[in-house]
């Protein structure tokens, strides 16, 4: 006997694929949708169903966008001599909302992760290197996450850029800065509760006061 | 400047209405959907958009179903003399999966909750009382949740049934049992960590051994 209608069962199965939703929370979300106004479920469903059709990846920075090149890459007001390299589109959103960075971005599409079978060739690293040709770019901020995979990816990208630079230096002079976001205590932190690595990094990177 | 395409922004807004999803987790779910295979988002979207069209509420028990009366209400193999009263369809699912109950159900559609503006008239209590007329029902298991609102709703329903019974008793004889699920220690529990109310209830309800 089917206790629930087949489409509700189907919905629960599909929702369970979303990271962070187990069988119980998928069931709760399904119940919420069942008891929501019809207009809401209709709208949400249609947005999800047509999601991929209206999305493109910017051919310059590989961010998700409604057109390519994206608004940021296309903008004349943004400094093209500085590129901030991030893991995914949410990081671009975080920088745009949280900083006054006015350069360009490059979205890697992930990090190098042998465990998950993701190598450098699965990311947009080669396309980033291509963007450096021509000599317009003066600084690369490698803003991958400060964890093991993010650090390893940052190291890999740095090495790739240095390989390119040494070749490029033979031909013409080039001054390319490679930077990484500062590590240290987060604002509002309590020294007592800071973890070892953070404390060590904040010591190493201490600044003149 | 719109950093994200408008449909992705829309998606994030809509997802935030789901209980348990804040702005950050809604953004993560949106990113997951963006990077999922197109077949998956298409299927999920269509199931959600058409959810309401394929769902009816059983006119007997008010459970969600694909037809009315639902399979359980329609079944000749289930004991119609015993009704298990639950808050929502997920509870029916839990009983069907976890017990061998072979009676019928009645789905209230929530609990009495003055804070949320939900009164007895918003639930299917009157319809439950109607089902008791005729005298076929011998037991009502009030299986609302063992919390304040669930208890209050159970008390209310009990009183309504008693009001009906005393009237009915004037006409003919009637033997209607009203029961509530046992309270006590959950299986695998550790006495040390049991909360006061649970411990008290398990004392009060101790059984012969």
Contacts between the chains, C-beta under 8 A, distances in Angstrom:
chain1	res1	chain2	res2	distance
A	1	B	71	5.4
A	1	B	72	7.1
A	1	B	75	7.4
A	1	B	96	7.8
A	2	B	66	7.9
A	2	B	71	6.6
A	3	B	71	7.8
A	3	B	72	7.4
A	3	B	92	6.1
A	3	B	93	5.4
A	3	B	96	4.8
A	4	B	64	6.9
A	4	B	89	7.0
A	4	B	93	6.3
A	5	B	54	6.5
A	5	B	55	5.9
A	5	B	64	6.3
A	5	B	65	6.1
A	5	B	66	4.1
A	6	B	66	6.8
A	7	B	47	5.8
A	7	B	50	7.2
A	7	B	51	6.5
A	7	B	54	5.0
A	7	B	55	7.3
A	7	B	66	8.0
A	8	B	51	7.6
A	8	B	55	7.1
A	8	B	64	6.6
A	10	B	47	5.6
A	11	B	44	7.8
A	11	B	47	4.9
A	11	B	48	6.9
A	11	B	51	6.7
A	14	B	40	7.2
A	14	B	43	6.4
A	14	B	44	4.6
A	14	B	47	6.4
A	15	B	44	7.5
A	17	B	36	7.7
A	17	B	40	7.0
A	18	B	29	5.7
A	18	B	32	5.9
A	18	B	33	7.9
A	19	B	28	7.4
A	19	B	32	5.9
A	20	B	25	6.7
A	20	B	28	7.3
A	20	B	29	7.7
A	25	B	20	6.8
A	27	B	90	5.6
A	27	B	93	7.4
A	28	B	19	7.4
A	28	B	20	7.3
A	28	B	90	7.5
A	29	B	18	5.7
A	29	B	20	7.7
A	31	B	88	6.3
A	31	B	89	6.8
A	31	B	90	5.7
A	32	B	18	5.9
A	32	B	19	5.9
A	33	B	18	7.9
A	33	B	48	6.2
A	33	B	51	6.0
A	34	B	51	6.6
A	34	B	52	7.8
A	34	B	55	6.6
A	34	B	64	6.2
A	34	B	89	7.7
A	36	B	17	7.7
A	38	B	52	4.8
A	40	B	14	7.2
A	40	B	17	7.0
A	41	B	48	5.5
A	41	B	49	6.6
A	41	B	51	5.2
A	41	B	52	6.0
A	42	B	49	5.3
A	42	B	52	7.8
A	43	B	14	6.4
A	44	B	11	7.8
A	44	B	14	4.6
A	44	B	15	7.5
A	44	B	45	8.0
A	44	B	48	5.6
A	44	B	49	7.6
A	45	B	44	8.0
A	45	B	45	4.8
A	45	B	46	6.5
A	45	B	47	7.2
A	45	B	48	3.4
A	45	B	49	2.7
A	45	B	50	7.1
A	45	B	51	7.2
A	46	B	45	6.5
A	46	B	49	5.3
A	47	B	7	5.8
A	47	B	10	5.6
A	47	B	11	4.9
A	47	B	14	6.4
A	47	B	45	7.2
A	48	B	11	6.9
A	48	B	33	6.2
A	48	B	41	5.5
A	48	B	44	5.6
A	48	B	45	3.4
A	48	B	48	6.4
A	49	B	41	6.7
A	49	B	42	5.3
A	49	B	44	7.6
A	49	B	45	2.7
A	49	B	46	5.3
A	49	B	49	6.4
A	50	B	7	7.2
A	50	B	45	7.1
A	51	B	7	6.5
A	51	B	8	7.7
A	51	B	11	6.8
A	51	B	33	6.0
A	51	B	34	6.6
A	51	B	41	5.2
A	51	B	45	7.2
A	52	B	34	7.8
A	52	B	38	4.7
A	52	B	41	6.0
A	52	B	42	7.8
A	54	B	5	6.5
A	54	B	7	5.0
A	55	B	5	5.9
A	55	B	7	7.3
A	55	B	8	7.1
A	55	B	34	6.6
A	64	B	4	6.8
A	64	B	5	6.3
A	64	B	8	6.5
A	64	B	34	6.2
A	65	B	5	6.0
A	66	B	2	7.9
A	66	B	5	4.0
A	66	B	6	6.7
A	66	B	7	7.9
A	71	B	1	5.4
A	71	B	2	6.5
A	71	B	3	7.8
A	72	B	1	7.0
A	72	B	3	7.3
A	75	B	1	7.3
A	88	B	31	6.5
A	89	B	4	7.0
A	89	B	31	6.7
A	89	B	34	7.7
A	90	B	27	5.6
A	90	B	28	7.5
A	90	B	31	5.8
A	92	B	3	6.1
A	93	B	3	5.4
A	93	B	4	6.3
A	93	B	27	7.4
A	96	B	1	7.8
A	96	B	3	4.8
